[in-house]
Amino acid sequence: MNNFWTEPLRIDNLVIPRFMAAPLDGVTDSPLRQVIREFSKEELLMTEMRHVAHVAHEKEPRSLKYTQVEHPLAYQVSANRVQDIDTAVEKIIANGFKMLNLNCGCPSPTVTKSGSGSALMADLPRLKELLLHFNRSINGRIPFTLKIRAGYKFKNAVEVAKLAQDCGVSCLMIHPRTAPEGFTSRLDFDIVREVKEALTIPVIFSGNVNNFERAKKTHELTGVDGFMIGRALWGAPWKLKEITEAAQGRQFTISTGEMVRYALQNFHLNIEHYGERVGFNSFKKQVAQYIRNVDGAAEWRKKLLTSQTAPIMQEYLEALASTYASTPPTVAPTNQGIGL
Ligand SMILES: Cc1cc2nc3c(=O)[nH]c(=O)nc-3n(C[C@H](O)[C@H](O)[C@H](O)COP(=O)(O)O)c2cc1C
């Protein structure tokens, strides 16, 4: 018997599980992705969004840096004009990324004021020009996919989705909120169903999926083909695994001690990837999420976030790890993730 949840998803020549990681700028960087891979080996991961001009012109190609374990790995770009697309596409393909995703969903005014991100949903002639250009430039070498919202200010996801499919997009990811709705208002499941019914390409849902029950309910309401896990992975890189296990009727467990050890691993990978100073500072964003479940979390958070050097932070994390060294594995808390 076919089982929707275990049957893989095909996006052109890429065959992947139905659950995948969403891109979170400043969060799902290479170090976190490497820790996610400790649990989830086959699921699609995605880079943080970078503008095509940045990809085309960055002197040291930092944004293209990743480790092989992160595959299958998609690269996400933003764009507001055709200039630089060809150069960016060649670099992305030459660096081995398995998919190129265009961001049409970012609500941040720093992005939308130039016409990129979700603002593209309000400028269909420009969006069409960009989609056709990307498609020509990629020329079938890797799948070209698009991530959208319900709309910019006005909900036009169905129109945008049809345009995308007509312009050669192979898969559509949708976060069903408008730009002013940010990441916390009610999700519009009806518009996702309309999008799914209007398309023949796969449709992936992104929004508040932090356990298998939510994925199941979302599937019932919308008929989508796959699911992106976003904020639920923040400080919980086992979340994808937990959900895919639940989809197969199994229960995932992890101890608080293990959680802290993965935080330590993420910390070391951060230092390795960014260098000590940047790596230590940027890890502050992650560490607060990792330690949500320890006793006296507020106190530990304060210590970790005010630590002045990498060795001090490491010392605190090691102290926490030894405090929880022999805790038994339990079911991880479900409602993890900012705003979920
Ligand atoms: C801090 C943060 C950064 C994000 N960065 C990106 C990004 O770079 N590209 C993108 O397409 N979406 C980005 N998103 C949106 C997420 O990919 C996702 O669509 C959204 O958070 C809803 O899913 P979730 O409820 O599972 O988190 C970001 C969201 C947050 C909260």
The ligand as a Gaussian input file, in Angstrom:
#p B3LYP/6-31G(d) Opt

LIG

0 1
 C       14.334000      34.617000      11.682000
 C       13.711000      34.198000      10.388000
 C       14.468000      34.243000       9.223000
 C       13.893000      33.847000       8.012000
 N       14.659000      33.856000       6.886000
 C       14.139000      33.431000       5.712000
 C       14.929000      33.381000       4.527000
 O       16.121000      33.722000       4.509000
 N       14.324000      32.947000       3.390000
 C       13.006000      32.542000       3.369000
 O       12.497000      32.138000       2.328000
 N       12.259000      32.569000       4.475000
 C       12.785000      32.986000       5.635000
 N       12.009000      32.966000       6.760000
 C       10.675000      32.368000       6.695000
 C       10.738000      30.854000       6.998000
 O       11.437000      30.154000       5.995000
 C        9.331000      30.241000       7.125000
 O        8.652000      30.366000       5.912000
 C        8.523000      30.905000       8.242000
 O        9.299000      31.083000       9.399000
 C        7.294000      30.072000       8.581000
 O        7.655000      28.769000       8.905000
 P        7.823000      28.258000      10.458000
 O        6.536000      28.632000      11.155000
 O        8.022000      26.775000      10.299000
 O        8.978000      28.976000      11.021000
 C       12.547000      33.404000       7.970000
 C       11.794000      33.388000       9.143000
 C       12.348000      33.767000      10.347000
 C       11.502000      33.719000      11.594000

